């Protein structure tokens, strides 16, 4: 407490404290105070040897101080708060209660500001840019739309054009065993899609989300090219190729969406919004646009459609 601090002349210091002061002066090269000795301004003793000791030092020299007559001293400079001991006088706290409270309030405020400065995180430039993008103020990366659009064109071609594969196999849309087997072969697309919603973290756990997106697009390209080349071009009509193609398609779709969103999150909400728009646009492009060009007057063959879809997936992966 401020009321417990007393100014004491250097001659009144008890011997252990004199030794500590001498040791501090020898180490630093200048006469300094120990951690238990302070002045009203928080400075070292002046040339006259006057200083203020904390309560711990005053207690050690209580007998020397009490031997002085009880004559109050006056501050030599009321503004600075420094003071000296009057000859034959006992010093009391020169600060009034109001001014002492003001000093304590300022010190408390300074300590609070220092603590806030130490505890507040340092914002790096890249972190500031991330916060700006998350707030919607950053640029929009339209490449994300093309990547999602091309991928879902491939997904739509797997489940939307499977009837043309069935026709190539010479299987009719009836309740025959061949039609039933073909339906099971194509349904693995959804089975592996469901499995790899979770299994991609295990099977592709050694890859980053960006790497898993590349793997997903590669599997989609492999599935489409298996249908286009092995079945339609080379005319290898074995259900095993159908199972292989649609299994790779399911792995691709199950691993693509969550990892792509992980990659897009640092780019901001607007980029993510643009990318998600590629899902309905990609599906519609196949189920509406492709069926349009496959009919009159264009009559585009289905094999060409598969090859084009594989090509735009390659382009999306290279972006």
C-alpha positions as CSV (number, residue, x, y, z in Angstrom):
1,X,0.0,0.0,0.0
2,X,1.1,3.6,-0.6
3,X,0.7,4.4,3.1
4,X,3.3,1.8,4.0
5,X,6.0,3.4,1.8
6,X,8.4,5.8,3.6
7,X,11.3,7.9,2.4
8,X,14.4,7.1,4.3
9,X,17.7,8.7,4.1
10,X,20.6,6.4,2.9
11,X,22.1,6.6,6.3
12,X,19.1,4.9,7.8
13,X,19.3,1.8,5.7
14,X,20.0,-1.4,7.6
15,X,23.2,-3.2,6.8
16,X,21.8,-6.2,4.7
17,X,20.1,-3.7,2.4
18,X,23.3,-1.7,2.0
19,X,25.0,-4.9,0.9
20,X,22.3,-5.6,-1.6
21,X,22.5,-2.1,-3.0
22,X,26.3,-2.4,-3.3
23,X,26.0,-5.7,-5.1
24,X,23.5,-4.3,-7.6
25,X,25.9,-1.3,-8.3
26,X,28.8,-3.7,-8.8
27,X,26.9,-5.8,-11.3
28,X,25.3,-3.1,-13.4
29,X,28.0,-0.5,-13.2
30,X,25.6,2.1,-11.8
31,X,23.9,2.5,-8.4
32,X,20.6,0.7,-8.8
33,X,17.9,-0.4,-6.4
34,X,16.9,-3.9,-5.6
35,X,13.5,-5.3,-6.6
36,X,12.1,-4.5,-3.2
37,X,13.1,-0.8,-3.3
38,X,11.1,1.8,-5.3
39,X,10.6,5.5,-5.4
40,X,7.4,7.5,-5.9
41,X,8.3,7.8,-9.6
42,X,9.7,4.2,-10.0
43,X,13.3,5.6,-10.4
44,X,16.7,4.9,-8.8
45,X,17.9,7.0,-5.9
46,X,19.1,10.5,-6.7
47,X,22.6,11.9,-5.9
48,X,21.5,12.9,-2.4
49,X,20.8,9.3,-1.5
50,X,17.1,9.8,-0.8
51,X,14.8,7.0,-1.9
52,X,11.7,5.2,-0.9
53,X,11.7,1.6,0.3
54,X,8.9,-0.9,0.0
55,X,7.2,-2.3,3.1
56,X,9.6,-5.3,3.2
57,X,12.7,-3.0,3.6
58,X,11.0,-0.6,6.0
59,X,10.1,-3.5,8.3
60,X,13.8,-4.5,8.3
61,X,14.8,-1.0,9.4
62,X,11.8,-0.2,11.7
63,X,14.0,0.5,14.7
64,X,16.2,3.1,12.9
65,X,13.2,4.9,11.5
66,X,11.2,4.9,14.7
67,X,14.1,6.5,16.5
68,X,13.6,9.7,14.5
69,X,11.3,12.4,15.9
70,X,7.7,12.3,14.6
71,X,7.9,15.5,12.5
72,X,6.2,15.2,9.2
73,X,8.3,16.0,6.1
74,X,7.1,18.0,3.1
75,X,7.5,17.1,-0.6
76,X,10.2,19.1,-2.3
77,X,8.3,19.0,-5.6
78,X,4.5,18.4,-5.3
79,X,4.1,17.8,-9.0
80,X,6.8,15.1,-9.4
81,X,6.0,13.5,-6.1
82,X,9.6,13.3,-5.0
83,X,10.5,14.4,-1.5
84,X,13.3,14.4,1.1
85,X,13.4,13.8,4.8
86,X,13.3,16.9,7.0
87,X,16.1,16.9,9.6
88,X,14.8,15.2,12.6
89,X,11.4,14.4,11.0
90,X,9.5,11.3,10.2
91,X,8.0,11.2,6.7
92,X,4.5,10.3,5.8
93,X,3.0,9.6,2.4
94,X,3.2,13.0,0.5
95,X,0.5,12.0,-2.0
96,X,-3.0,12.8,-1.1
97,X,-5.6,10.1,-1.1
98,X,-7.2,11.5,-4.3
99,X,-3.9,11.8,-6.2
100,X,-2.8,8.3,-5.1
101,X,-6.0,6.8,-6.3
102,X,-5.5,8.5,-9.7
103,X,-2.0,7.1,-10.0
104,X,-3.3,3.6,-9.1
105,X,-6.1,3.9,-11.7
106,X,-3.6,4.9,-14.4
107,X,-1.2,2.1,-13.5
108,X,-4.1,-0.4,-13.6
109,X,-5.2,0.9,-17.0
110,X,-1.6,0.7,-18.3
111,X,-1.4,-2.9,-17.0
112,X,-4.7,-3.8,-18.7
113,X,-3.5,-2.3,-22.0
114,X,-0.2,-4.2,-21.8
115,X,-2.0,-7.5,-21.0
116,X,-4.4,-7.0,-24.0
117,X,-1.4,-6.3,-26.2
118,X,0.4,-9.4,-25.2
119,X,-2.7,-11.6,-25.4
120,X,-4.1,-10.3,-28.7
121,X,-3.0,-12.5,-31.7
122,X,-0.7,-11.0,-34.3
123,X,-2.6,-10.9,-37.6
124,X,-0.5,-12.0,-40.5
125,X,-1.1,-10.6,-44.0
126,X,-2.3,-13.9,-45.2
127,X,-4.7,-14.2,-42.3
128,X,-6.1,-10.8,-43.0
129,X,-6.7,-11.8,-46.6
130,X,-8.4,-15.0,-45.4
131,X,-10.7,-13.0,-43.2
132,X,-11.5,-10.6,-46.0
133,X,-12.4,-13.4,-48.4
134,X,-14.5,-15.1,-45.8
135,X,-16.4,-11.8,-45.3
136,X,-17.2,-11.8,-49.0
137,X,-14.9,-9.0,-50.0
138,X,-12.3,-11.1,-51.8
139,X,-12.1,-12.0,-55.5
140,X,-14.2,-14.8,-57.0
141,X,-12.3,-17.7,-58.6
142,X,-14.5,-18.8,-61.5
143,X,-12.2,-21.7,-62.2
144,X,-14.0,-23.5,-59.4
145,X,-17.2,-23.4,-61.4
146,X,-15.6,-25.0,-64.4
147,X,-14.0,-27.8,-62.3
148,X,-17.3,-28.7,-60.6
149,X,-19.3,-28.3,-63.9
150,X,-17.0,-30.7,-65.8
151,X,-17.0,-33.3,-63.0
152,X,-20.8,-33.4,-62.7
153,X,-21.0,-33.7,-66.5
154,X,-19.2,-36.9,-66.1
155,X,-21.3,-38.0,-63.2
156,X,-24.5,-37.3,-65.2
157,X,-23.2,-39.2,-68.2
158,X,-22.7,-42.3,-66.0
159,X,-26.3,-42.4,-64.7
160,X,-28.0,-40.6,-67.6
161,X,-26.5,-42.4,-70.6
162,X,-26.5,-46.0,-69.2
163,X,-29.4,-46.9,-71.5
164,X,-27.1,-46.6,-74.5
165,X,-24.6,-49.0,-73.0
166,X,-27.4,-51.4,-72.3
167,X,-28.5,-51.2,-75.9
168,X,-24.9,-52.0,-77.0
169,X,-25.0,-55.1,-74.8
170,X,-28.2,-56.1,-76.6
171,X,-30.2,-56.2,-73.4
172,X,-33.9,-55.2,-73.4
173,X,-35.7,-53.2,-70.8
174,X,-37.7,-56.1,-69.3
175,X,-37.6,-58.3,-66.3
176,X,-35.1,-60.8,-67.8
177,X,-32.1,-61.9,-65.8
178,X,-29.7,-60.1,-68.2
179,X,-31.5,-56.8,-67.5
180,X,-31.5,-57.5,-63.8
181,X,-27.7,-58.2,-63.9
182,X,-27.1,-55.0,-65.8
183,X,-29.0,-53.1,-63.2
184,X,-26.9,-54.5,-60.5
185,X,-23.7,-53.7,-62.4
186,X,-24.6,-50.0,-62.8
187,X,-25.9,-49.7,-59.2
188,X,-22.3,-50.1,-57.8
189,X,-22.0,-46.4,-58.8
190,X,-24.2,-45.5,-55.8
191,X,-22.7,-48.2,-53.5
192,X,-19.2,-46.9,-53.9
193,X,-20.4,-43.3,-53.8
194,X,-21.8,-44.0,-50.3
195,X,-18.8,-46.0,-49.1
196,X,-16.2,-43.4,-50.1
197,X,-18.1,-40.6,-48.4
198,X,-16.3,-42.0,-45.4
199,X,-13.6,-44.3,-46.8
200,X,-11.7,-41.5,-48.7
201,X,-10.3,-40.5,-45.3
202,X,-8.8,-44.0,-44.9
203,X,-7.9,-45.1,-48.5
204,X,-6.6,-41.7,-49.5
205,X,-5.6,-40.6,-46.0
206,X,-1.9,-39.9,-47.0
207,X,-3.1,-37.3,-49.5
208,X,-4.1,-33.7,-48.9
209,X,-7.6,-32.5,-49.9
210,X,-6.2,-31.0,-53.0
211,X,-4.6,-34.3,-53.9
212,X,-7.8,-36.2,-53.3
213,X,-9.6,-33.9,-55.7
214,X,-7.1,-34.7,-58.4
215,X,-7.6,-38.4,-57.6
216,X,-11.4,-38.0,-57.9
217,X,-11.2,-36.4,-61.2
218,X,-8.8,-39.0,-62.4
219,X,-11.1,-41.8,-61.4
220,X,-14.0,-40.1,-63.2
221,X,-11.9,-39.8,-66.4
222,X,-10.9,-43.5,-66.1
223,X,-14.6,-44.5,-65.7
224,X,-15.7,-42.6,-68.7
225,X,-12.8,-43.7,-70.9
226,X,-13.5,-47.3,-69.9
227,X,-17.0,-47.0,-71.3
228,X,-16.0,-45.0,-74.3
229,X,-12.9,-47.1,-75.4
230,X,-13.3,-50.6,-74.0
231,X,-17.0,-51.0,-74.5
232,X,-18.1,-48.7,-77.2
233,X,-14.9,-48.5,-79.4
234,X,-13.5,-52.0,-78.9
235,X,-16.9,-53.6,-78.4
236,X,-16.0,-55.7,-75.4
237,X,-19.4,-56.5,-74.1
238,X,-18.7,-58.0,-70.7
239,X,-20.5,-56.9,-67.5
240,X,-17.2,-56.8,-65.7
241,X,-16.3,-53.6,-67.6
242,X,-19.5,-52.0,-66.6
243,X,-18.9,-52.9,-62.9
244,X,-15.3,-51.5,-63.2
245,X,-16.4,-48.3,-64.8
246,X,-19.3,-47.5,-62.4
247,X,-17.2,-48.5,-59.4
248,X,-14.5,-46.0,-60.3
249,X,-17.3,-43.4,-60.9
250,X,-18.7,-44.0,-57.4
251,X,-15.2,-43.7,-55.9
252,X,-14.8,-40.4,-57.7
253,X,-18.1,-38.9,-56.7
254,X,-17.8,-40.0,-53.0
255,X,-14.3,-38.5,-52.7
256,X,-14.8,-35.3,-54.7
257,X,-17.4,-33.2,-53.0
258,X,-16.1,-32.9,-49.4
259,X,-12.5,-32.5,-50.4
260,X,-13.3,-29.8,-53.0
261,X,-15.3,-27.8,-50.4
262,X,-12.3,-28.1,-48.1
263,X,-10.1,-26.6,-50.8
264,X,-12.6,-23.8,-51.6
265,X,-13.3,-22.7,-48.0
266,X,-10.1,-20.4,-47.8
267,X,-11.2,-18.7,-51.0
268,X,-14.3,-17.3,-49.5
269,X,-18.1,-17.9,-49.5
270,X,-18.6,-16.3,-53.0
271,X,-16.2,-18.7,-54.6
272,X,-17.8,-21.6,-52.9
273,X,-21.2,-20.4,-54.0
274,X,-20.1,-20.1,-57.6
275,X,-18.6,-23.6,-57.4
276,X,-21.8,-25.2,-56.1
277,X,-23.7,-23.7,-59.0
278,X,-21.7,-26.0,-61.2
279,X,-23.5,-29.0,-59.9
280,X,-27.0,-28.4,-61.4
281,X,-25.4,-26.8,-64.5
282,X,-23.3,-29.8,-65.1
283,X,-26.1,-32.3,-64.7
284,X,-28.5,-30.2,-66.9
285,X,-25.8,-29.9,-69.5
286,X,-25.8,-33.6,-70.0
287,X,-29.5,-34.5,-69.4
288,X,-30.7,-31.7,-71.6
289,X,-27.9,-30.4,-73.8
290,X,-26.3,-33.8,-74.7
291,X,-29.7,-35.4,-75.5
292,X,-30.4,-32.4,-77.7
293,X,-27.2,-32.8,-79.8
294,X,-27.7,-36.6,-80.0
295,X,-31.0,-36.1,-81.7
296,X,-31.8,-34.6,-85.1
297,X,-30.4,-32.7,-86.8
298,X,-26.9,-33.3,-85.2
299,X,-27.0,-37.0,-84.4
300,X,-23.8,-36.9,-82.3
301,X,-22.7,-40.5,-81.4
302,X,-22.7,-41.4,-77.8
303,X,-19.0,-42.4,-77.9
304,X,-18.1,-38.9,-78.9
305,X,-20.1,-37.6,-76.0
306,X,-18.1,-39.7,-73.5
307,X,-14.8,-38.6,-75.1
308,X,-15.8,-34.9,-74.9
309,X,-16.8,-35.3,-71.2
310,X,-13.5,-37.0,-70.4
311,X,-11.7,-34.1,-72.2
312,X,-13.4,-31.4,-70.2
313,X,-12.6,-33.2,-67.0
314,X,-9.0,-33.2,-68.0
315,X,-9.2,-29.5,-68.7
316,X,-10.8,-28.9,-65.3
317,X,-8.1,-30.9,-63.6
318,X,-5.4,-28.8,-65.3
319,X,-6.9,-25.5,-64.1
